Amino acid sequence: PGIQTPDQPQARHAGQQHTPAGDGGESLLAFHARVQALLTEVARIHPAQTVLLVSHGGCLDAIYRFITGMPLEKTRDFPLGNATLNWVSHQAGRWQLDSWDERQHLTNARDELTL
């Protein structure tokens, strides 16, 4: 329980957010809390500054859900493309999703990215 398999892509979102990963890792809820704490700390340390964060899809999923208020139980209905740009801002104590899944810079990419 708690491990996502190819035939169950939403396994971790289907009521298992409190279950630690089978390899002794953290639960989805703990992971999301850790990402939220990091994002909040970056905003506190760098007020009114532009900060670049590079991440994998799991963190991006957590960031999107945190900023939009999407519950962990809800199936993802937003894209998480490879090498895309995602813009968020924090002003006056509030988070905002400015742009998500920008792909324009990938138009002439010479690798196997799917646009």
C-alpha positions in Angstrom: 0.0 0.0 0.0 1.1 3.5 -0.7 3.3 2.7 -3.6 2.2 4.0 -7.0 2.2 1.4 -9.8 1.8 2.0 -13.5 -1.7 0.4 -13.5 -2.7 2.7 -10.5 -1.4 6.2 -11.4 -3.6 7.8 -8.8 -2.8 5.3 -6.0 -1.2 7.9 -3.7 -4.1 10.3 -4.2 -6.9 7.8 -3.6 -7.1 8.0 0.2 -3.5 6.9 0.8 -1.9 10.3 1.4 -1.1 9.3 5.0 0.5 6.0 4.1 4.3 6.0 4.0 6.0 4.7 0.9 6.8 1.0 1.0 10.5 1.7 1.1 10.3 3.6 4.4 9.9 6.9 2.7 7.6 9.7 3.8 3.8 9.8 3.2 2.4 12.0 0.4 1.0 14.3 3.1 4.4 14.7 4.8 6.0 15.3 1.4 3.6 18.0 0.5 4.0 19.6 3.9 7.8 19.6 3.4 7.5 21.2 -0.1 5.1 23.9 1.3 7.5 24.6 4.2 10.4 25.1 1.8 8.4 27.3 -0.5 7.3 29.4 2.4 10.8 29.7 3.7 12.2 30.8 0.3 9.5 33.5 0.2 10.4 34.7 3.7 14.2 34.8 3.0 13.8 36.4 -0.4 11.0 39.0 -0.2 10.2 40.8 -3.4 13.0 38.9 -5.2 12.9 36.6 -8.2 14.1 33.1 -7.3 14.7 30.2 -9.6 13.8 26.7 -8.3 14.5 23.6 -10.4 12.5 20.6 -9.5 10.9 17.3 -10.4 7.2 16.7 -11.1 6.4 15.6 -7.6 7.4 18.9 -6.1 5.6 20.8 -8.9 2.5 18.9 -8.2 2.8 19.8 -4.5 3.4 23.5 -5.3 0.5 23.7 -7.7 -1.9 22.1 -5.1 -0.6 24.3 -2.3 -1.0 27.6 -4.3 -4.4 26.7 -5.8 -5.8 24.9 -2.8 -6.4 21.7 -4.7 -6.8 18.8 -2.2 -4.4 15.8 -2.4 -7.4 13.5 -2.9 -8.4 15.1 -6.1 -7.0 13.6 -9.3 -4.5 15.9 -11.0 -6.2 17.8 -13.8 -3.2 20.1 -14.7 -0.2 19.3 -16.9 3.3 18.5 -15.6 5.4 18.7 -18.7 9.2 18.0 -18.9 11.4 21.1 -19.0 8.4 23.5 -18.8 8.4 26.8 -16.9 6.0 27.4 -14.1 5.7 30.9 -12.5 4.3 31.6 -9.0 4.5 34.7 -6.9 4.1 35.7 -3.3 3.1 39.2 -2.3 1.5 40.6 0.8 1.3 37.1 2.4 -0.6 35.6 -0.6 0.5 33.1 -3.2 -0.5 33.4 -6.8 -0.2 31.0 -9.8 1.0 33.4 -12.6 1.7 30.9 -15.4 1.9 27.1 -15.7 3.4 24.7 -18.1 5.0 27.2 -20.5 6.5 25.4 -23.4 7.4 28.1 -26.0 11.1 27.7 -25.3 10.9 24.0 -26.3 9.7 24.6 -29.9 13.1 23.9 -31.4 14.3 21.4 -28.9 16.3 18.6 -30.4 15.5 15.9 -27.9 12.6 13.7 -27.3 10.3 16.1 -25.4 6.7 15.7 -26.3 5.0 19.0 -26.9 
